[in-house]
Amino acid sequence: MKRLLTMFLLTATSMSAAANNQCFAGKYDAYIDASLGWYEDLTKLTTDKYPELAEVSQWFLEGRQHHFELSRAAVHYYLENDASKVATSQPVEAWLKLEQQDIKRLASRSDELGKIAKVTFDDRQSTPHEKNYDLRSAFAELLSHPKQIDTALNRYNDAIARLEEIDCN
């Protein structure tokens, strides 16, 4: 009887952890989606105002997509395999800290996470786009005029507020 009870408790604990991990993964996905949406909006606003920056905006957006998709994949992986690497007690944007050496290590793997990490690692090692400084200046100009980014910023803030209401504990 004790074995059956112990097995039941271990199974229940395991199922609870799996449910929590699913919840955490969903919450992190919402953060990634909100962040990607923000960068998509920012690059669209930039290219609408500065059409000559369309190519560098697309380059920048692809880099952000690679970065955030690596974070998504890493959080999913670590929640299943080493939850100590995901600081779920922190605000969601601080759950994962991947330094360049972590990305390099992940990039050497042959699984899907390794392939995603390799793309991000290669992005970080590549020469910046020749108009990168112009793009950053355009971003700074847009961000210094809140009315120009109001809709996009509100959309991002609303998405973050919704995900902050998710309680996975």
Buried (B, 14 or more C-beta within 10 A) or exposed (E): EEEEEEEEEEEEEEEEEEEBBBBBBEBBBBBBBBBBBBBBBBBBBBBEEBEEBBEBBEBBBEBBBBBBBBBBBBBBBBBEEEBEBBEBEEEBEEBBEBEEEBBBBBBEBEEEBBBBBBBBBEBEEEEEBEBBEBBEEBBEEBEEEEEBBEEBBEBBEEBBEEBEEBEBE
